[in-house]
Structure formats: C-alpha cells, structure tokens
Amino acid sequence: MNGNPFHIDPERAREEVEAFRRKLEAGVETLRHVGPITLGATPREAIYTEDKLTLWHFQGATPPTAKTPLLICYALVNTPWMVDLQDDRSMVRNLLAQGEDVYLIDWGYPDGADRWLTLEDYIEGYLDRCVDVVRERHGVTAINLLGICQGGVFSLCYTALHPEKVRNLITMVTPVDFHTPDNMLSHWARQVDIDLFVDTVGNVPADLMNFAYLTLKPLRLNQQKYVGLVDVLDNPREVENFLRMEKWIFDSPDQAGETFRQFARDFFQKNLLVKGEVTLGGRTVDLARVTQPVLNIYAEQDHLVPPAASTPLKDVVGSADYTALAFQGGHIGIYVSGRAQKLVPPAIHAWLRQR
C-alpha cells in the first residue's frame, strides 16, 4: 500500500469515472421517459373556496369510521402537498386507511391583492370559516384540528380563541418557544429589520424564502442531494421521487407581506406566543384556554423547529390531557419517510380513538 495519502490509483479512478459516465448516460434515458410530475395523490373534492383558498375533502378507499372529522391546517410557506406527496408517501392516505375523515386547507398563492392580509384575516377569518364549513357539513359542534408547523401555531391561536369549536388538538413540528438557543431560523429572523424588509418588497417572494431555508444547511441541501442524485439516475422511480420533492420545494407561494411582518415580529422576534402576549383582533391569545386533549408531535432531528422549541407546549396549555410523541427524523421526514408512514398516522388515529 502506498503511504502517500494523496496517491491516486489510476485503475480505480478509471473505474469510478466509467461508472459515473454510465450513470449519466442512463439518467439521460430515464429523464426522457419521466412523465408530468404531480403533487397530491389522493382523490379529493373541493367543498369550499374563498379568494385564493380551497378547502379539500379527501376520499378514501372505504368510508370513514371516525365520528369527528379531522381538519389539517398547513403552513403558509409551502403548498400543503407534503402530507399527500405520492401514493406510498401520504400521511393523508394513511389517515384515511385508519378510518379518519380528512379535510385540508390549501391556502393557495397570494398575489398583490393579498398584500395587506393580516394574521387575523388568516386565523379569525379563513381558518374560522373553514372550521365552520366542516362543522356544519357533519352536524357537529366541534372538530378535530391538526396543525402543521406554522399551521400548528395558527391552530394553537385559533383553539385558544375558539375552544368550543375544537374537540381535540394535534400539533406537528410546531414551534411554541421561538427563542431557544438551537433555533437557527429564529436567530436569523431576529437580525432582520422586518419593517424595512416588508415595506421594500411587499409580498415576500417564494424564491427568497427558499433561499433562506436552504442556507440553514447549505452543504446538505445545495450540494449533497444533487451529488446523491447521480446514484439513482438509472432508477426511474427514484428519479421521479426526487423530482417530485424538488417540485414541492420550489413551487412555493409568495407570502402576504403584512402577515409575514406580523408573524416574524410577534413570534420570531418578540416570542409573544409562549409569553401569552399575542393579540388578534384585540383579543389576547392565552394558551391556558386550550383545555382540550393535546397531542404534540415533534421531530428529534428537526433543524427548522428543534424539539426544544416545541416541547414547552406542555407547560403553557391548560389541558390536563397532554401527550408528546417524539419522531426520530427531520422536519420533512416526519411526513414522507417509510418509518413515519408506519408510525405517525396510526398513532394519531389511536390517540383520537381513545378520546
């Protein structure tokens, strides 16, 4: 063995270059036959629309057995199809298979007409009307609410303001304390002059938001994943999976400027939620009013919402029935990984069934 650490074996190098060439050649052929990449795999019906918003009702292979419908409230910063990405990676489909009756809010794509929409418009307006549509459709006084990431924050605020309309509350990868030391996104947001930023750009471009998220893990999200793509270029299904994820990441909506200003200022910069000082429409969001059963699901390797940002929920809600579920994975893996598909929807259903 040559003791020089910089020694290159010419034969091994030639084999690696040849293997790389074959992968690229196979990739060209694979990409030629890849069809249109679509998001949202489960059959669904639009039951309510307002402005850019659509409220979807999903249809499973068998009728639901749950008596109380489940409404999913997703974040504004991406489209909600991460929960229904494809046939074999769909939290929605697996919840339906468990017997849940699933609805989803699709916030749509804000444009210039939405520049002045506020958090109150989203939470006390759109979200409240969607809840009422589902309640009336099923003839129930309260529904089950599942909030994801920023949508989990919306759901907490909504439940505190309208406790009579929510029977059970589930939060997934939801920040509550925005000032934990390991919250990289919060550290970044606290250094930005939010007023100057929003006054300058108006609605916040999706590309700018994506750039900010990608720079939190630049090597992994900007280089390694594309290097890894080479390894699967000869596998059409894996290439389609990769392209579908890329489509979801980069097909993101812009952010309504005023809502972005409020959320960044009140939550990321001032950390008002955990302090009990958020106000919406002149009313204070007191999480102690959340007395319903609460299931808080967080991801142990989440770089966007670290566990320390989510677990303080236990100490601020007024519920005597609080359950935490830790998932071994990251912010996206909690929806789409094989482990998540086997663990998370059955855990949600079992928790709801007991209540």
N, C-alpha and C positions, 0 to 999 in steps of 0.2 A: 504493500500500500504506500502510495506517495505521501510523505509527511507535509507537503505544501498544501495549506488549506485552500489556496486559490487554483489548485490544479484542476483542469477540466479534462475529463475522459472524452476524447473525440468520438468514440463509438457510441457512448451513452448520449452525448449531445446530439449526434446524428439521429438516433432513435427517437429522442424526445421531439426534435424538430419535425421528423416524419409523422409522428403520432399527432402532433399539433396540426400539420397540414391535412391529414386525413379527417380530423375533427372539423376543420373549417370547410373542407370540401363537402362533408356530409351535412354540415349546417346550411350551406347554400341550398342544397336539395330539400332539406327539411323546411326551410323558410318559404320555398316556392310553393309548398303544399299546405301551409298553415292558412286556415280559413279566417273569417272575421272573428276577432276576439270580443266576446261579450261578457258583461257582468250581470249578476242577478240570475241565478239558475232555477229558482223555484217558481212555479206558476203563481200569479198574483193578480189581484183586481184592484183598480183604483176606486176607492169608495168616497173620497173627499179630496177636493183641490181648492186651493186658495193662493192667489198670487203665484209664487214660484213653487209652493209646497204641494206635495202629493202624499196622501195617506193610503198606504197599501195594505191589503188583506191577503195573506198567503193561503194557498190551498194545498193541503197535504194529500197523501195517497189514501188516507182513511179519515173519516170525520173526527173532529177533536172530541176528547172526553173531559177536558177541563171545563168547569162551570164558569170560571172567571177568565176573561180574555187578557192577553198579555200584550202591552204596547211597548215597542222598542223606540227609545229616543236616542238617536245617534248625535255625534258632534257635528259642528258646522264646517270643520276644516277639511273634511274629505266627504266623498259620497258614501252612503251607508252600506255599500255592497260588499264590504269586507265580511259582513255577517252572512252573506249568501253568495260567496265568490264563485263556486262551481259545485257540481253535483256531490263530489266526495269531500268537499271542504265548505260545509254550510252549517253554521250554527242554527239558522232558521229551519233548515230541513230536518235537522236532528231534534229540534224542539217540537216540530210538528209530529215527528215519529213518536215522541213521548206522549203525545196527546194534547199538547198545548194549542191554543187558538191564537195565532200570532199576527200582530199588526206592526207596521213600521212607518215612521215619519221620514220621508225623503224631503229635505229642506230645499233642494233644487239649486239653481245657480243665480245668485244675486247679480243685479246689474245696476246701472246708475240710478234707477228709480228706487233702489233699496238703500241708498247711501245713508239715510237718516234713520233706518230701523234701529231700535234700541233693544236691550236685553228684555225690557218689559214687553215689547212687541212680540218677541220670540216666546217668552215663558208665560206671561199672563194673557197673551193673545193667541198665537198659533198653537202652542202646546195645549193650552186650556181648551181650545175649540176641538182639537183632535181627541182629547180625553172625553169630551162631552159627546162627540160623534160615536165613539166606541161604546160609551155607557148607554146611550140611547139605543144603539143598534142591538145591544144584548139585554136591555131592560134591567141593568144593574146600577146600583148607586156608586160603586167603586170598582176600579180595575186594578190589575197588577201592572206595575210600571218598571221597566228595565232600562236604566240609563247607562250609556257607554261613554267613557272619557269625559269630554266637555258636556256631552249629553247627560252624563251622570250628575254633573254639577247642576245642570238645568233641572233635572228630576228631583234632586235634593231641595232646591229652592222651591220648586212647584209643590212638592209634598208638604213642605213647611207652611206654605201659604194656603194650600187646599187639602188639608189632611183628610177631609171627608170623602174625597174623590179617589183616594189611593188605598187599596186594601193591603197589598204587600209591595215593598220597595226593594229592588235589586240594583246594585251599582257595580259596574265592571271598570277596572283600571281608572278609577275616578279620583282625582286629587281633591283633598279637603284642606290640608295644610300646605300652602304653596311656598313656604319659606324653609323647607328642610334643606340641610347642607348639601345633600346629594342631588338636588333638583337642578340639573344643568339648564333646562329651558327657563326656569324661573330666574336664575342668575343672569341669563342673557336678557330677559324681558325687563328686569329691573334697571338695566343700564340704558334703556331706550327712552328718549323724550317722546312719549306716546302722543301727546297733543300735537307737537310739531310734525310727527310722522303721519298721523291721520289727516291733519289739515293739509299736508302736502300731497298725499297720494289719493285721498278719498277712500274708495273701496280698496282693500288690501289685495294686491294681485296674488293669485294662487301660486304662481311660479316663485314669488318672493318667499311665501310661506314654506314651500317645499325646500327651497334652498336653505332656509334656516334650520329645518328639521334634519336635512342631510348633513349639515356641517356639525351637528352634535356628535356624529360618529362617522367622520369623513372617510377613513380608510375602509371601513366595513361597507358603508352604503354607497360610496362613489367609485371604489376600485375592486374590492374583493369579490363583490357579487357578479361583476361583469367578467372577471377572470374565471370565476366558477361556472359561468355560462358556457364557456368553451367545453367543459367536461360533459355537458348534456346536449351539445349541438346535434348529435346523431340520434337523439331520443325525441321524437315529435311531441309526445305528451308532456315531457318535461319542459320543452321549449314553449309550448302553449301555456303551461302553468306560469313560467317566468314572464311571458309577455302579458298575461292577464294581470299579474301583480303589478307590473310596470304601468299598465293602463290605469289601474286603480290609483296608483300613487300620483301619476301626472295628469290625470283627468279630474283635477280638484276644482272646487268652486272658489271664486273670489270671496272675500269676507266683507260684509256690510261694514262700512267704516265706523259708524257710531257704536255699533255693537262691539267691534274689535276694541275700540277705545275704552269702553266701559269694562269689558272683561279683563283686558290687560292691566288697566289701572286698579280696579277694585279687587281683583283676585290675585294676579301675579305680583303686582307692586305693593298693594296695601294689605293683602292677605285678610280681607274682611270676612270671608266665609267662616273660617274657624273662630274668628273673634265674635261672630254673631252680629256683625255691623253692616251687612249687605242690605240695601234698601231697593225695592222695586215698586214703583207707583206709590211712593210714600209709605209703604209697609216694610217693616223690618223682617228679614229672613232669619227666624230663630229656629235653628235645627233641633232645639229641645222639643219643638212641636211635632217632630217626626216620631210618633209613638207606635207606628205600625211595625210589624216584623221587618227586619232589615237583613238582607244578605249582601255582604260586601266581598266581591271577588277581585283579587289583585294578582299581578304577575311578579314573581320574585326577581326576574332579571329585566324588569321594565326600566328603560333609560329615559322615557318621557314622563311617566308617572311612577316614580320609585315607591316601593312599599311604604316607606316612612311618610310619604305624602298622603297615602290612602288610609292607613290603619288608625289614625286619630279619629276617624268617624265614630268609632265605638264610644269615645268619651264625650262627644258633643250632641249625639242624637238622644232623644228622650225615650227610645224604645227599650223595653226590658227583654225583648226577644231579638238579640243581635247575633248574627253568625258571620264569621270570616272564613273565606276559602282562599288559600294560597295556591297559585298555579305555578309550576316550575316551567317558566318560559318567559318570553318577552311580550311587548306591547301588542305586536301583531300575531305572534304565535298563539296567543290565548284564544283567537278566533279560528285559525286555519290549520294548526298543526294536527297531526293524527292523534296525539295524546289529548289535545283539547277537545276534539270531536268525541272522544270516548268518555271524557271526564265531565266537561262543563255542562252541556245540555242535560244529561241525566241528573247531575247534581242540582241544577236549577229546578227541574221538574220535581225531584224528590222533596226538595225544600218547600216548594209551593204546595205539593200534595199534602204535606203534613199540616198545612195551615188553611 
